[in-house]
């Protein structure tokens, strides 16, 4: 496991060194769980967003987009349940003065028991070799059965407490399990209490006349309150979807694992409005459609899995996560939820407006049901960086390469004059002018050609074009491929054709369609 932790540390420092992600306000020692995207990071992030947006709006004629404001009327959050129920259970250690999420402490305890089981299995695997039958070992080994019984009992107790949001029981579990504070090493805990995750501010010119408003904790409500506007102005027929990309804000107490859990983050959400009774069919379809979008990136099917929710939100009748195998284990990157008609019904109730759909076929009006697909852009960014980050040994030297899907790479083509004289830089500029309207290009002249190749590998550039003396004679260049490091001599006139197919977002969209 330490090896994976090392990989993660290297990935975080790589993000900073090569202009992908910086700690926010770093010259003032940073701000907890807030990050800035650097010059390469913003290009990759924009490409991820474009890939999602085009997959939604180009591949589905019945999905349109909006961009709702971050500030919304405060009653929106009352109606959605966020004012009363958007809470985390918190506990403080009196000795270290550190605050923790009670549910996270218990989940870490469950993970420790799982580790013990896995260690027993690994020991047995080494002992028995190919003859090892894991299922039989799990079912018969005394130590494994003992650990499993302990895990099952704790998991059941924890699930019951979370479902009832029984704060006293959560504290009792922490005491019974003898969970200590990682910093002080003591069990001197306060009671567990609820903490609302919404940031609030005031709108208005005077303290007396100011209205308390919230920074939105999700983008979905902006879609729901605009359902009627979009449906009527676009003359939309069910089923149809509304997509949106935007910032959201949560005052996370346990924000960690780099950009995995942040206080200011970005979401890509699509709410798909359907006829009641068809939701489970649509839920299954969207699960499949969304997984195909992830798999088209080419990191390998084994890197993804579904995780069905045991504990459903009060408004859902089905929920699943698509998880990616991060350096710190399988973690959620996208959620697919069947939200029933909860949100639209709540907004109708609180606003006093009728929010229904008139079905021209059945001649009846009803409140549509909703299937939601929701991705954290930052988590998606992290999963792509983790999937692409590779260290290789080439001729006794360490090569770090970001094997990004070419369509998402920040720079598509690097143009490298062999020497910074003899008319080669001018020729490189000429090639740049030819390619820059279609591809993000970069000219690099400093250092040896080998060092420049390594730098471009480290930021994930799929193609390098080397301009040399022969180029001036016959208009050919050396084209180098990032993944294989192979080089071939090609005519400048053919660059568009060779590069174009793989670096366009359309190449990924076609892959989804063909799968």
N, C-alpha and C positions, 0 to 999 in steps of 0.2 A: 504493500500500500504506500510505503514511503516513496517508492519510485514514482507513483502517480502524483503524489504531493510535489515532488521535485519538478515533474513535467509542468504542473500547474504554476509553480513559482516562475519557471522559465518562461511560460506563456505570458504571464502578467508583466514580466520585465521586458519581454519582446514587444508587447503592445506599446510600452512607453518608449523604448529605444527607437522603434521604427515609425513613430507618429500615428499609432492607431488609437490609443486611449491614454489620457493623462488624468491624474487626480485633480479634481476641481480646486481652483484657488490655491494651487500648490505652494506659491511663494509665501502664502500666509499659513502654511502647514496643513492645507487641505480642509475639506468639509466632509464629515463622515458619510459614506455611501452615496456620494455625488461625484460623477465623473464627466470629463469633457472628451469629445472625440476629436482626434488630431487630423492632420491633412490626409492621411491614408484611411483612417477610420471612418471619416465622414463619407468618403467615396464608397467604401464597402457597405456602410450603413444605407446610403441612398440606393445602392444597387439591390440590396435585400428588399428594401421597401418597394422598389420598382418591380422586382420579380413577383412579390406578393400582389401588388395592385393590379398588374397586368394579368396575372393568373385569375384574379377575381373578375375584373371588368372586361377582359378580352375573351376569355374562355367561356364566360357565362353571359348570354345576352340579357338575362333578367337580373343582373346585379349592377347597381349604380353606386357612385360614391358621394360622400358629403364631407364637410369639414366644419364641425360644430365648435362653438366657443368653449374655452376652458371654464370660464365663469358661467354659472347657471343659477336660476332662481333657487333659493335655499329649500323650498318645498319639494323640489325634485328629489333631494336626498332624504327627505322625510318619507316620501312616497316609496322610494326604492328600498328603504329599510336601512340605509347606511348610517343615519343619525342614531338609531337605536341599537343596531346589531352588528356594525362593522368594527368589531373589537378583537383584540388579542388578550389572552390571559397572562398577566405579568406577575413576576415574583422578584423581590429584592433579597440580596444577601446582606445582612446587617453589618458584617465584618468588612467585606470588600467594597460595600456600597455600590455593587454592580447589579444591573437589572437584567433579568432573563425572561424569555417566554417559557411559561410552565410546560406548554405542549412540546416545545423543542427539547427541553431537558429530559422529558419522559421518552420522546422518540429516540434520543441519543442512547438512553439506557436500553431500549429495545434493540438498537443497532449493535450494542456491545454483546448482548446475548447471541444475536445472529453471528457475530464474529467468532464467538466461542464454538458455535456449531460448525461454521465453515473451517475453522482450524482442525477440528476433529476429522472432518471429511478429507481435508488435504493430507493430514498425517496418514490416514487409511489408504488414500489414493497412492501415496508414495510406497506404502508397505505392500499393497496387493498388485500394483501395476495395472496391466491390461485386464486382469480378471476382476477388477473392482466394480461392484454393482452399487452405485450410489443410492438408488431407491431402497434397496434391501438394507443397506447400512443405516439409512435414516430411520427405517422402520424397526430395526432390531438392536442397534447399539444403545447400551444403557445410558452412557453420558449424554449422547445426542437426545435421547428421549427425555431425559431429565431437564436439559436446557430448553427443549421444545415446549415441554409442559409449562415451564416457568414463563417462556415468551408468550404462550397462548393465554395464560392467566392474566399476565400484565396487560397484554394487548386488549383483552376483553374489558378489563377494568377501566383502562384508558379510554377506549371507544365509548363506553357507557357514560363516563364522566364528561367527555367532549360533547356527546349528543345532547346531554342534559345541561351542558355548560355549568356543571356542578363544581364551583371554585374551591369549596372546602375539600371535596374528594381529590381534586388535582393536587392540592397541597399535601393531603394525607398520603397519596401515592409517592410523592417526592420524599416524604419522611420515611415511609415504610421501605422504600427502595434504597434508603441511605445515600441519596444523591447529594454530592458535595459541590460547592462552588469551585469551578476550575481555578480561580485566582486565590481565594483565601483557604480553600481546602476544608471549610467548615460547613455545618448543616444548620447554621443560624438564619433561618428563612423568615421572611414576613408572610402575611396572608397573601393569597392570590387575588388580584383584582383586575377588573376590565379596563382596557385602555383603548380609546377610539383612535383609529389610524388616520382620520381625515385632518388635513391642515385647514385651519380657518383663518379668515382675515375679515376686514370690514370694508364695506363699500359705502361711500357717502362723505360729505364734506365736514360734518361736525360729529363730535363724539356722541351727542344725544340722538342725532338723526341718522346714525350709521346703521346699515343692515349687516348682520353677520352672514357672510357667505363662505363657501368652501372651495378649495382647489379640488377639482374632480379626482376621485380615486380610481375611476375607470372611464373609458370613452363610450361605453355602451349606452348610457342614459341619454347622451346627445343624439343618438340614433332613434331611441324610442320616442323622445318628445318631438322628433321631426317626422315620425312615421306618416302622419296624415299629410303633412306638407309635400313630402316626396311622392307618396302614393297618388295624391290628386294632381299635382303639377306634372308628374311624369306619366299619368294615366296608367299606373302599374297594375298588372293583374297578378293575383297569387298563383304560384309561389314566386316571390321575388326577394332580393337581398339588398341591403344597404351596407356599404363598406366604409371604413374610416381609419385613418392613421393619425395618431395624436398623442400628446403628452398626458401623463397621469401622475398623481402624487400620493404617496403613502408615507406616513410618519413611522416607518419601520423601526422597531426597537432593536431587533436582532438582524441588522443588515450586514451581510458578509458575503464571502466568496466572490470578491471583485464585483463585476457588473451583473452578477446573477440576481442579487436582491438589492435594489436601489430605492432611494427616496423620491427621486425624480426620474421617471422612465418613460418609454414610449411603447404604445400598443398598436397592433394591427388587428382590428376587430371587424367581423361581418355578422350581421343579424339577418337571418333568413326567415321570412314570414310565410307561414304555411297554413293550410286548413287543419283545424283540430281533428285528431284521430289519425293523421298521416305522419305524426312526429317521429315515431320510432323507425319508420322506413327511411325518412330523410336523415335522421340521426346516423343510421348505419351508412347511408350514402356519403354523408359529409366526413365521417371517420375515414372512409376509404379514400375519398378525394384529397383530403388534407395530408394523409400519409404519403400519397403519390407525389405531392408537391415537395415534401421533404426528401423523399428517396431520389427524386430526379437530380438532386445535387451531387449524387455519386459517392457518398461516404460509405456506402455498404449497408445492406438491409439489417445486419446484425447490430448496428449502432442505434436502432430505434425499437421501441416497444410501446404497446398500449398499457395504460394503467387505469382500470375501471375504479371509480370512486365507491367506497363502502358508505361513507357518510355524504349524503346528498344535501345540497343547500335547500332551504325550505321551499324554493320556487322551482326546483328541478325534478324531472322524473327519469333522467338518465344523464350520466356525465362520465367522460373519459379524458385522460391526458395522453398526449404523445410525448414520450420521454426520449431523451438523447443521452448516450453514454458519455457523460462529461468526465474530466479527470477525477472528479470527486463522486463518481457513481451515476446511475441513471437518474436524471432530473427532468422535471416538466419543462417543455418549451412551448407547448400549445395545449389549450383546453377546448374540448368540444362539449357543449351542454345543450340539453333539451330544456328550455326555460319555461315551457308551457305558455300560458297567457298572463303570467304573473305581472310583468312590468307594465304592459299596456293597460291591464285592468286597474292596477294601482294608480297610474297616472290619470286614468279616466275618473277614478274615485276622488282623488285629491284635487284635480283641476275642475271637476264638474263638467268636463267636455266629453262628448260621445266619441270614443275611439274604436271604430268598427270598420269592417270591410263588407261591402255589399257584393255578394256573389251573384253575377248575372246568370249563371247556369241554374243554381238552385233557388234563386230569387229570395235568399235569406241573408240577414246581416249577422255577423259574429265577430268576436275579438280573435284575431289570428294568434296561432301558436308560433313559437320562435325556436329555431336552432341557432346557437351561437358558436362561432369559431373565433378564438382569441389567442393571439401570440404576443409575447413580449419581444419587441425588436431587439432589445439589449441581450436577452437570453439567446435569441436566435443568432445574434452576432457572436456571442461567446461560444455557442455550439459549433458554428462554422470555423471559428479560429481554432478551437480545440481539435476538430476533425481534420483540419488542414495542416496543423503544425507538425513538422517532421524533422528529426535530426538524423543525418546519414553520414557515413564515412566515405569520402571519395579520395582515392590516391593518398590515404593516410591523413587527410584533412577533414575537419568537421564541416559539414554543409548543413545549414539550417534552411529549410524550404517551407514556404506556405503553399501547399498544393490546393489553392482555392479553386472552386469551379471558375473557369475562365470568364464566364459571363458576369461574375460578381467581383472579379479582381479590380482593385482600385486603379491600377495602371495596366492597360492592355498590351502596349508596345513600348519598349525602351529602345531608343535609337542611339547607338554608341559609335562615334567616330574613333577609329583605331588610334589615331594621334590627333592632338589638338592643333593641327597646322596642315599645310599643303592642300588647302581647299576642301578638306574632309568635313570640318564643322559646317561650312556653307552647304555642302551636299546633304548633310544630315538635316539642316534647316529646311531644305527643299522637300525632303521626304516627309518631314513633320507637317509641312503645309499641305501635303497631299493626303495625309492620314487623319489629321486632327479633327476634321468635321464629323468623322464617324467613330473615332476611338480616342480614349484618354491616352495621350502619349507623353513621353518624357525624353529629353535629351540629357545624356550624362557624359561628361568629358574627363572628369578627374579620376586618377588612379589607373592601375593596370586593367586590362580587359577582364582578367580573371576576377579581380576584386569587384568590378562593376557587375559582373554576372552574379556573384554571391549576394550583393546588395539587392539586386532585382529579385533573386530567388526568395530572399527574406521578406519582401513585401508582396510576393505572390504574382509577379508579372509573368504572364504565360509566354510571351515572345520577346526576344531581343534581336534587334537588327544591327549588325556590325557593318559600318561603312569603311572601306579600305581603298588602297590605290587602284585596285581593279575596278571598283565601282565607277571611278571617273572615266575609265576606258569603255566599259560595256554595260553600265547601268544594272549590274547585279550586286546583291548583298549577301552576307551570310546570315541566315535565319536560324536562331537557336531556340529549341523547345525546352521550357522549364522542367518538365517532368522527366524527360528521358536524357536531357542535356545533349541530345543529338543536334548536329548542325548540317544545314544543306544550303547550297548556293541557289538563289532564286532571283528572278528578274524583279526589279522594283515594281513594274507594271502588274506583277502577279500577287503582290502582298495582300491587296484587298480581298482577293478570292480565297487565299489560304487562311487568313486571319478571321475574316468575316463570319464564317459559319459558326465557329466555336465561341466567339466572344459576345455574340448578341443574346439578349434575354430570350429572344424567340427560339433559340436552340433549346433552352430549358423548357419553354412552354410546349414545344413539339414533343419533347421527351415525355412530359406528363400525359399528353393526348395519346401518344403511341403505346404507353404502358396501360 
